[in-house]
Amino acid sequence: MYVLESSGADPWASNYTLKAQLNTYDQFAIDGTYFQHSTGLYHIYSCWYRQYDGWPSNLCITKSMYSICIGIESPA
């Protein structure tokens, strides 16, 4: 799973820069998102228990060592 950074707000008109590869512990990983908790930032994603075993699918959660900054515009 990889982290990309957009050059703008419009995903269709933006250019993207590869920022990092996330450590998913050699598991298949898809549909990642982040969750901010009082104890830290967590990466949550769909994963397989074994590298090439598609059943059952699991929800994997890892604590991030980094913080992220998401720009959100407030409604007027």
N, CA and C atoms as an extended XYZ file, in Angstrom:
228
Properties=species:S:1:pos:R:3:atomname:S:1:resname:S:1:resid:I:1 pbc="F F F"
N         0.854       -1.159        0.000 N   MET     1
C         0.000        0.000        0.000 CA  MET     1
C         0.906        1.229        0.000 C   MET     1
N         0.517        2.223       -0.786 N   TYR     2
C         1.353        3.398       -0.973 CA  TYR     2
C         0.628        4.684       -0.583 C   TYR     2
N         1.400        5.708       -0.256 N   VAL     3
C         0.862        7.036        0.065 CA  VAL     3
C         1.198        7.966       -1.091 C   VAL     3
N         0.158        8.606       -1.641 N   LEU     4
C         0.329        9.594       -2.694 CA  LEU     4
C        -0.124       10.952       -2.175 C   LEU     4
N         0.530       12.011       -2.647 N   GLU     5
C         0.137       13.366       -2.270 CA  GLU     5
C        -0.329       14.106       -3.518 C   GLU     5
N        -1.512       14.715       -3.405 N   SER     6
C        -2.090       15.462       -4.503 CA  SER     6
C        -1.522       16.878       -4.544 C   SER     6
N        -1.416       17.421       -5.753 N   SER     7
C        -0.925       18.798       -5.906 CA  SER     7
C        -2.041       19.822       -5.770 C   SER     7
N        -3.292       19.375       -5.689 N   GLY     8
C        -4.411       20.308       -5.595 CA  GLY     8
C        -5.654       19.651       -5.033 C   GLY     8
N        -6.730       20.436       -4.970 N   ALA     9
C        -7.983       19.958       -4.381 CA  ALA     9
C        -8.797       19.083       -5.334 C   ALA     9
N        -8.643       19.278       -6.633 N   ASP    10
C        -9.406       18.515       -7.619 CA  ASP    10
C        -8.643       17.237       -7.976 C   ASP    10
N        -9.155       16.064       -7.566 N   PRO    11
C        -8.414       14.819       -7.817 CA  PRO    11
C        -8.260       14.488       -9.300 C   PRO    11
N        -9.136       15.002      -10.160 N   TRP    12
C        -9.077       14.696      -11.585 CA  TRP    12
C        -8.085       15.588      -12.316 C   TRP    12
N        -7.790       16.759      -11.761 N   ALA    13
C        -6.887       17.691      -12.427 CA  ALA    13
C        -5.530       17.790      -11.728 C   ALA    13
N        -5.338       17.046      -10.675 N   SER    14
C        -4.100       17.119       -9.886 CA  SER    14
C        -3.016       16.200      -10.418 C   SER    14
N        -1.796       16.545      -10.084 N   ASN    15
C        -0.661       15.646      -10.267 CA  ASN    15
C        -0.388       15.018       -8.905 C   ASN    15
N         0.175       13.819       -8.907 N   TYR    16
C         0.418       13.106       -7.649 CA  TYR    16
C         1.900       12.779       -7.495 C   TYR    16
N         2.338       12.807       -6.238 N   THR    17
C         3.714       12.482       -5.902 CA  THR    17
C         3.716       11.286       -4.957 C   THR    17
N         4.535       10.282       -5.259 N   LEU    18
C         4.688        9.130       -4.384 CA  LEU    18
C         5.436        9.566       -3.130 C   LEU    18
N         4.830        9.374       -1.952 N   LYS    19
C         5.437        9.815       -0.702 CA  LYS    19
C         6.067        8.665        0.084 C   LYS    19
N         5.414        7.494        0.106 N   ALA    20
C         5.941        6.387        0.913 CA  ALA    20
C         5.203        5.094        0.602 C   ALA    20
N         5.819        3.995        0.993 N   GLN    21
C         5.149        2.694        0.986 CA  GLN    21
C         4.884        2.350        2.442 C   GLN    21
N         3.633        2.016        2.758 N   LEU    22
C         3.278        1.670        4.126 CA  LEU    22
C         3.654        0.226        4.429 C   LEU    22
N         4.062       -0.022        5.659 N   ASN    23
C         4.404       -1.371        6.084 CA  ASN    23
C         3.116       -2.098        6.456 C   ASN    23
N         2.694       -3.012        5.598 N   THR    24
C         1.501       -3.828        5.877 CA  THR    24
C         1.915       -5.258        6.233 C   THR    24
N         3.143       -5.420        6.657 N   TYR    25
C         3.670       -6.687        7.178 CA  TYR    25
C         3.531       -7.818        6.171 C   TYR    25
N         3.807       -7.492        4.889 N   ASP    26
C         3.805       -8.467        3.799 CA  ASP    26
C         2.435       -9.123        3.615 C   ASP    26
N         1.384       -8.370        3.918 N   GLN    27
C         0.020       -8.854        3.713 CA  GLN    27
C        -0.603       -8.107        2.553 C   GLN    27
N        -1.580       -8.748        1.906 N   PHE    28
C        -2.386       -8.043        0.924 CA  PHE    28
C        -3.135       -6.945        1.661 C   PHE    28
N        -3.141       -5.718        1.137 N   ALA    29
C        -3.796       -4.600        1.809 CA  ALA    29
C        -4.525       -3.731        0.791 C   ALA    29
N        -5.754       -3.344        1.135 N   ILE    30
C        -6.558       -2.508        0.253 CA  ILE    30
C        -7.513       -1.665        1.100 C   ILE    30
N        -8.011       -0.593        0.510 N   ASP    31
C        -9.025        0.270        1.143 CA  ASP    31
C        -8.557        0.876        2.462 C   ASP    31
N        -7.361        1.425        2.481 N   GLY    32
C        -6.830        2.017        3.699 CA  GLY    32
C        -7.418        3.385        4.008 C   GLY    32
N        -7.524        3.666        5.289 N   THR    33
C        -7.949        4.973        5.764 CA  THR    33
C        -7.273        5.237        7.103 C   THR    33
N        -7.428        6.447        7.611 N   TYR    34
C        -6.819        6.794        8.897 CA  TYR    34
C        -7.889        7.118        9.918 C   TYR    34
N        -7.589        6.838       11.160 N   PHE    35
C        -8.485        7.117       12.273 CA  PHE    35
C        -7.686        7.819       13.364 C   PHE    35
N        -8.131        9.019       13.740 N   GLN    36
C        -7.469        9.768       14.807 CA  GLN    36
C        -8.160        9.453       16.128 C   GLN    36
N        -7.418        8.918       17.072 N   HIS    37
C        -7.910        8.574       18.412 CA  HIS    37
C        -7.087        9.368       19.417 C   HIS    37
N        -7.566        9.486       20.630 N   SER    38
C        -6.820       10.244       21.644 CA  SER    38
C        -5.446        9.629       21.920 C   SER    38
N        -5.267        8.353       21.588 N   THR    39
C        -3.984        7.684       21.811 CA  THR    39
C        -3.057        7.744       20.603 C   THR    39
N        -3.526        8.316       19.492 N   GLY    40
C        -2.669        8.437       18.329 CA  GLY    40
C        -3.416        8.284       17.024 C   GLY    40
N        -2.656        8.252       15.949 N   LEU    41
C        -3.173        8.100       14.601 CA  LEU    41
C        -3.033        6.640       14.188 C   LEU    41
N        -4.094        6.055       13.649 N   TYR    42
C        -4.097        4.642       13.274 CA  TYR    42
C        -4.430        4.483       11.799 C   TYR    42
N        -3.765        3.535       11.144 N   HIS    43
C        -4.031        3.171        9.756 CA  HIS    43
C        -4.881        1.907        9.799 C   HIS    43
N        -6.053        1.953        9.148 N   ILE    44
C        -6.991        0.828        9.139 CA  ILE    44
C        -7.163        0.393        7.688 C   ILE    44
N        -7.097       -0.908        7.452 N   TYR    45
C        -7.210       -1.390        6.077 CA  TYR    45
C        -7.712       -2.827        6.059 C   TYR    45
N        -8.227       -3.238        4.917 N   SER    46
C        -8.665       -4.609        4.711 CA  SER    46
C        -7.433       -5.453        4.381 C   SER    46
N        -7.311       -6.616        5.035 N   CYS    47
C        -6.117       -7.449        4.823 CA  CYS    47
C        -6.473       -8.934        4.891 C   CYS    47
N        -5.536       -9.743        4.467 N   TRP    48
C        -5.663      -11.196        4.577 CA  TRP    48
C        -4.778      -11.678        5.701 C   TRP    48
N        -5.209      -12.736        6.376 N   TYR    49
C        -4.443      -13.283        7.490 CA  TYR    49
C        -3.089      -13.802        7.023 C   TYR    49
N        -3.088      -14.546        5.910 N   ARG    50
C        -1.844      -15.020        5.318 CA  ARG    50
C        -1.660      -14.318        3.979 C   ARG    50
N        -0.454      -14.204        3.515 N   GLN    51
C        -0.115      -13.387        2.355 CA  GLN    51
C        -0.971      -13.676        1.118 C   GLN    51
N        -1.210      -14.945        0.785 N   TYR    52
C        -1.942      -15.271       -0.435 CA  TYR    52
C        -3.241      -16.013       -0.165 C   TYR    52
N        -3.812      -15.838        1.007 N   ASP    53
C        -5.041      -16.510        1.392 CA  ASP    53
C        -6.155      -15.474        1.472 C   ASP    53
N        -7.090      -15.499        0.525 N   GLY    54
C        -8.115      -14.468        0.446 CA  GLY    54
C        -9.307      -14.657        1.362 C   GLY    54
N        -9.369      -15.745        2.106 N   TRP    55
C       -10.512      -15.961        2.992 CA  TRP    55
C       -10.032      -16.401        4.350 C   TRP    55
N       -10.496      -15.902        5.434 N   PRO    56
C       -11.385      -14.745        5.499 CA  PRO    56
C       -10.591      -13.446        5.397 C   PRO    56
N       -11.289      -12.411        5.004 N   SER    57
C       -10.693      -11.077        4.982 CA  SER    57
C       -10.778      -10.492        6.388 C   SER    57
N        -9.801       -9.692        6.769 N   ASN    58
C        -9.753       -9.128        8.118 CA  ASN    58
C        -9.629       -7.618        8.063 C   ASN    58
N        -9.845       -6.995        9.198 N   LEU    59
C        -9.610       -5.568        9.362 CA  LEU    59
C        -8.329       -5.428       10.163 C   LEU    59
N        -7.290       -4.860        9.556 N   CYS    60
C        -6.009       -4.685       10.228 CA  CYS    60
C        -5.878       -3.235       10.681 C   CYS    60
N        -5.308       -3.041       11.855 N   ILE    61
C        -5.114       -1.711       12.419 CA  ILE    61
C        -3.683       -1.601       12.912 C   ILE    61
N        -2.979       -0.579       12.446 N   THR    62
C        -1.618       -0.335       12.914 CA  THR    62
C        -1.505        1.110       13.378 C   THR    62
N        -0.746        1.326       14.434 N   LYS    63
C        -0.538        2.678       14.936 CA  LYS    63
C         0.527        3.351       14.090 C   LYS    63
N         0.223        4.558       13.641 N   SER    64
C         1.141        5.305       12.803 CA  SER    64
C         2.223        5.958       13.648 C   SER    64
N         3.433        5.981       13.107 N   MET    65
C         4.541        6.674       13.768 CA  MET    65
C         4.554        8.140       13.366 C   MET    65
N         3.733        8.505       12.387 N   TYR    66
C         3.747        9.855       11.834 CA  TYR    66
C         2.384       10.505       11.988 C   TYR    66
N         2.357       11.807       11.919 N   SER    67
C         1.110       12.564       11.888 CA  SER    67
C         0.841       12.985       10.458 C   SER    67
N        -0.417       13.204       10.154 N   ILE    68
C        -0.766       13.711        8.831 CA  ILE    68
C        -1.551       14.995        8.990 C   ILE    68
N        -1.517       15.810        7.987 N   CYS    69
C        -2.247       17.073        7.990 CA  CYS    69
C        -3.217       17.030        6.823 C   CYS    69
N        -4.507       17.129        7.113 N   ILE    70
C        -5.525       17.107        6.074 CA  ILE    70
C        -6.177       18.487        6.034 C   ILE    70
N        -6.137       19.125        4.889 N   GLY    71
C        -6.761       20.440        4.744 CA  GLY    71
C        -8.247       20.305        4.520 C   GLY    71
N        -9.031       20.842        5.415 N   ILE    72
C       -10.483       20.800        5.297 CA  ILE    72
C       -10.991       22.238        5.348 C   ILE    72
N       -11.743       22.634        4.340 N   GLU    73
C       -12.286       23.969        4.320 CA  GLU    73
C       -13.573       24.010        5.135 C   GLU    73
N       -13.718       25.039        5.961 N   SER    74
C       -14.931       25.227        6.755 CA  SER    74
C       -16.003       25.852        5.881 C   SER    74
N       -17.272       25.400        6.071 N   PRO    75
C       -18.346       26.030        5.287 CA  PRO    75
C       -18.517       27.488        5.694 C   PRO    75
N       -18.886       28.339        4.729 N   ALA    76
C       -19.054       29.770        5.006 CA  ALA    76
C       -20.330       30.057        5.770 C   ALA    76
